[in-house]
């Protein structure tokens, strides 16, 4: 194998390691962001549930005041019954008392509904608070672990980049420039092995002339389909 191809394979090996390290670092960042979002979602859920609970309690208070007002009206009408002078006025007061009592019944039923809703919302709020505590604890633990891992990965990436720079210095700049373009565009490798007369990258059959050039080894050969560098 040509020395420049051997050198390209060394550079490619370092590039693959760097790419893997960067992907691990990004996965760590995304994992931490996902936990942070979970915490944010739980905090928002608590805020929303607290608002609903407060709304129910406001409705209960308003209904309680309205019921108290209706009860005061009944007392007032009952006191007026002792002062009326004819049956017509007495009947009218009875009608008002009945109306107030009916209104109270409706209001009490509505208040009971809101009280039941408030009870459910209160339990839900307790549950969301518990979820938040768990999410916060997981986030704190993962944050410490992730920052340590990211520091470690960052140092490994830096070391590999230094190694790569040393290896690149041994390459022809034009060859490396071509390699860099191919490696950045492909999702896997830029230098591939020939397998059964086919390109190890795109699996296309190679022309006889390309294979002959490879066997002679007097120049660097590339796949005419995908552009990858080839070696035997």
Backbone torsions as a table, in degrees:
resi	resn	phi	psi	omega
1	UNK	NA	140.1	177.2
2	UNK	-59.1	146.5	-178.7
3	UNK	-64.7	-36.7	-179.3
4	UNK	-67.0	-32.7	175.5
5	UNK	-68.7	-41.2	176.4
6	UNK	-59.3	-41.3	179.9
7	UNK	-66.5	-39.0	177.5
8	UNK	-62.9	-38.5	179.3
9	UNK	-66.0	-35.5	176.8
10	UNK	-65.0	-46.4	178.9
11	UNK	-61.8	-42.9	179.9
12	UNK	-63.0	-40.5	177.3
13	UNK	-59.0	-41.5	177.8
14	UNK	-67.8	-39.8	178.7
15	UNK	-62.0	-40.7	179.1
16	UNK	-63.7	-43.0	178.6
17	UNK	-63.6	-42.6	179.2
18	UNK	-63.0	-43.2	179.5
19	UNK	-61.4	-42.2	178.9
20	UNK	-64.5	-41.3	179.8
21	UNK	-65.2	-41.6	178.6
22	UNK	-63.9	-41.7	178.9
23	UNK	-63.6	-40.7	176.9
24	UNK	-63.3	-39.5	179.1
25	UNK	-65.4	-43.6	179.5
26	UNK	-66.4	-37.5	178.2
27	UNK	-63.6	-37.2	177.5
28	UNK	-65.2	-43.7	178.5
29	UNK	-61.5	-45.6	-178.7
30	UNK	-65.6	-36.6	177.4
31	UNK	-63.8	-40.5	178.2
32	UNK	-67.2	-40.1	178.5
33	UNK	-64.0	-37.4	179.0
34	UNK	-64.2	-41.0	177.7
35	UNK	-68.2	-37.3	177.8
36	UNK	-63.0	-39.4	177.7
37	UNK	-65.5	-37.9	178.4
38	UNK	-61.7	-42.2	177.1
39	UNK	-63.6	-45.5	180.0
40	UNK	-61.1	-41.3	179.9
41	UNK	-63.8	-41.4	179.2
42	UNK	-66.1	-39.0	178.0
43	UNK	-64.1	-40.6	177.8
44	UNK	-66.4	-39.1	179.4
45	UNK	-63.7	-39.0	177.4
46	UNK	-63.7	-44.1	179.6
47	UNK	-61.3	-44.6	-179.8
48	UNK	-65.4	-43.5	-178.7
49	UNK	-67.2	-36.6	177.9
50	UNK	-65.2	-39.3	177.8
51	UNK	-63.2	-42.4	178.8
52	UNK	-64.0	-41.7	-179.8
53	UNK	-64.4	-42.7	178.1
54	UNK	-63.4	-38.7	178.0
55	UNK	-62.0	-42.8	178.6
56	UNK	-63.4	-41.8	-179.4
57	UNK	-66.8	-35.4	176.6
58	UNK	-64.6	-43.8	178.3
59	UNK	-61.2	-41.7	179.3
60	UNK	-61.9	-43.5	179.9
61	UNK	-64.2	-43.2	179.8
62	UNK	-63.1	-43.0	179.4
63	UNK	-66.6	-37.7	178.8
64	UNK	-62.5	-41.5	177.9
65	UNK	-65.8	-39.9	-179.5
66	UNK	-66.3	-40.7	177.6
67	UNK	-63.3	-43.0	179.4
68	UNK	-60.7	-39.2	178.6
69	UNK	-64.6	-42.1	178.9
70	UNK	-64.0	-40.2	179.3
71	UNK	-66.3	-38.1	176.0
72	UNK	-64.0	-37.9	177.3
73	UNK	-62.3	-40.1	179.1
74	UNK	-62.0	-45.5	178.5
75	UNK	-59.6	-41.8	179.8
76	UNK	-63.0	-44.3	179.9
77	UNK	-67.2	-37.2	178.4
78	UNK	-64.5	-38.8	177.4
79	UNK	-66.0	-35.5	-179.9
80	UNK	-69.7	-24.0	-180.0
81	UNK	-60.3	-31.9	-179.1
82	UNK	-75.8	-9.9	-175.5
83	UNK	-110.3	-5.2	-177.3
84	UNK	-72.1	158.1	-174.6
85	UNK	-113.4	-7.9	179.6
86	UNK	-149.2	167.5	-177.2
87	UNK	-66.3	-32.5	-178.6
88	UNK	-61.7	-45.8	178.9
89	UNK	-66.9	-37.4	-179.2
90	UNK	-64.8	-42.7	179.2
91	UNK	-65.3	-38.3	179.1
92	UNK	-63.2	-40.5	178.6
93	UNK	-66.9	-40.0	176.6
94	UNK	-59.7	-40.7	178.8
95	UNK	-62.4	-43.4	179.5
96	UNK	-64.9	-39.9	179.0
97	UNK	-63.4	-44.0	178.9
98	UNK	-62.1	-41.4	179.5
99	UNK	-63.1	-43.9	179.5
100	UNK	-62.9	-41.2	179.5
101	UNK	-65.0	-39.8	178.1
102	UNK	-65.4	-42.0	177.7
103	UNK	-61.8	-41.0	179.6
104	UNK	-61.0	-43.0	179.2
105	UNK	-59.0	-44.8	178.6
106	UNK	-63.1	-44.2	-179.3
107	UNK	-65.3	-39.9	179.0
108	UNK	-64.9	-38.1	177.4
109	UNK	-64.0	-43.2	178.3
110	UNK	-64.9	-40.4	179.6
111	UNK	-64.3	-37.7	177.2
112	UNK	-62.4	-40.6	177.8
113	UNK	-61.4	-45.5	179.3
114	UNK	-65.8	-35.7	178.4
115	UNK	-65.9	-39.6	176.9
116	UNK	-65.8	-41.6	177.0
117	UNK	-62.0	-43.2	-179.6
118	UNK	-62.9	-37.3	179.1
119	UNK	-65.0	-43.7	177.4
120	UNK	-64.2	-45.1	-179.6
121	UNK	-62.7	-35.9	178.6
122	UNK	-64.6	-43.4	178.0
123	UNK	-66.2	-40.7	178.5
124	UNK	-61.9	-41.5	179.3
125	UNK	-61.7	-41.1	177.0
126	UNK	-61.8	-41.0	179.7
127	UNK	-65.0	-43.3	179.9
128	UNK	-67.1	-36.2	176.5
129	UNK	-63.1	-40.1	177.7
130	UNK	-64.6	-42.1	177.5
131	UNK	-61.3	-40.2	-179.9
132	UNK	-63.2	-43.0	179.6
133	UNK	-60.4	-42.5	178.7
134	UNK	-64.1	-46.3	-179.0
135	UNK	-63.3	-40.5	179.3
136	UNK	-64.9	-41.6	178.8
137	UNK	-64.1	-44.3	178.2
138	UNK	-61.6	-40.9	-179.1
139	UNK	-64.9	-43.7	-179.5
140	UNK	-61.4	-43.9	-179.6
141	UNK	-65.8	-45.0	-178.4
142	UNK	-69.2	-32.6	-180.0
143	UNK	-62.0	-45.6	178.9
144	UNK	-63.3	-47.2	-179.3
145	UNK	-63.9	-43.0	-176.3
146	UNK	-67.3	-40.8	-179.3
147	UNK	-64.4	-39.2	176.6
148	UNK	-63.9	-43.6	-179.8
149	UNK	-65.6	-41.7	-179.0
150	UNK	-66.0	-36.6	175.6
151	UNK	-62.6	-44.7	179.7
152	UNK	-63.0	-46.6	179.3
153	UNK	-63.4	-38.3	178.6
154	UNK	-61.2	-40.4	178.9
155	UNK	-67.9	-40.2	178.6
156	UNK	-64.2	-41.5	178.4
157	UNK	-61.9	-43.5	-179.8
158	UNK	-61.9	-41.8	179.3
159	UNK	-63.9	-44.9	179.9
160	UNK	-65.5	-35.8	178.0
161	UNK	-64.0	-38.0	178.1
162	UNK	-66.4	-43.7	177.3
163	UNK	-59.9	-44.1	-178.6
164	UNK	-61.7	-43.1	-179.3
165	UNK	-60.1	-38.9	178.4
166	UNK	-65.3	-41.9	-179.3
167	UNK	-69.4	-36.5	179.6
168	UNK	-63.2	-34.7	-178.1
169	UNK	-62.3	-18.7	-179.9
170	UNK	-90.8	-2.2	-177.3
171	UNK	-100.4	153.8	170.9
172	UNK	-66.1	127.8	-176.8
173	UNK	-55.3	-38.0	-179.1
174	UNK	-67.5	-40.4	178.7
175	UNK	-64.5	-43.3	-179.3
176	UNK	-65.8	-39.0	179.8
177	UNK	-60.6	-42.1	177.5
178	UNK	-64.3	-44.7	179.3
179	UNK	-58.8	-45.7	-176.1
180	UNK	-61.9	-40.2	179.1
181	UNK	-63.2	-45.6	-178.7
182	UNK	-65.9	-46.1	-176.9
183	UNK	-62.7	-37.9	-178.3
184	UNK	-71.3	-24.8	-177.2
185	UNK	-91.2	-25.4	-177.6
186	UNK	-92.9	150.9	-178.1
187	UNK	-85.2	-9.3	-179.2
188	UNK	-125.7	-87.1	-173.9
189	UNK	-126.5	159.6	176.8
190	UNK	-107.9	-21.1	178.8
191	UNK	-119.5	118.1	-172.8
192	UNK	-130.3	155.7	179.6
193	UNK	-82.8	145.5	174.0
194	UNK	-81.9	126.2	-178.5
195	UNK	-122.7	115.5	-179.8
196	UNK	52.2	45.7	177.5
197	UNK	65.7	20.0	176.5
198	UNK	-122.1	156.8	177.1
199	UNK	-68.8	129.3	179.3
200	UNK	-72.9	-3.6	178.1
201	UNK	-98.2	-53.6	-176.0
202	UNK	-107.3	-5.0	176.7
203	UNK	67.5	16.9	177.2
204	UNK	-83.9	143.2	178.5
205	UNK	-67.9	135.5	-177.0
206	UNK	-89.8	145.6	177.5
207	UNK	-67.0	154.4	-179.3
208	UNK	-58.3	-37.1	-179.2
209	UNK	-63.3	-40.7	178.9
210	UNK	-64.5	-41.4	179.2
211	UNK	-66.0	-40.2	177.8
212	UNK	-61.7	-42.7	178.1
213	UNK	-60.8	-39.4	179.7
214	UNK	-65.3	-42.3	-179.7
215	UNK	-67.0	-37.3	177.1
216	UNK	-68.3	-38.7	177.2
217	UNK	69.9	23.9	-178.4
218	UNK	-92.8	-4.3	175.7
219	UNK	-155.4	163.7	177.3
220	UNK	-78.8	131.0	-178.9
221	UNK	-108.0	148.7	178.6
222	UNK	-127.7	150.3	174.6
223	UNK	-67.4	129.6	-177.9
224	UNK	-74.4	-11.7	179.7
225	UNK	-92.9	-51.6	-174.9
226	UNK	-107.5	-12.5	176.0
227	UNK	87.4	-2.7	-178.9
228	UNK	-66.7	150.8	172.8
229	UNK	-73.5	145.0	-175.4
230	UNK	-118.2	147.7	171.8
231	UNK	-145.2	156.2	-179.5
232	UNK	-92.8	NA	NA
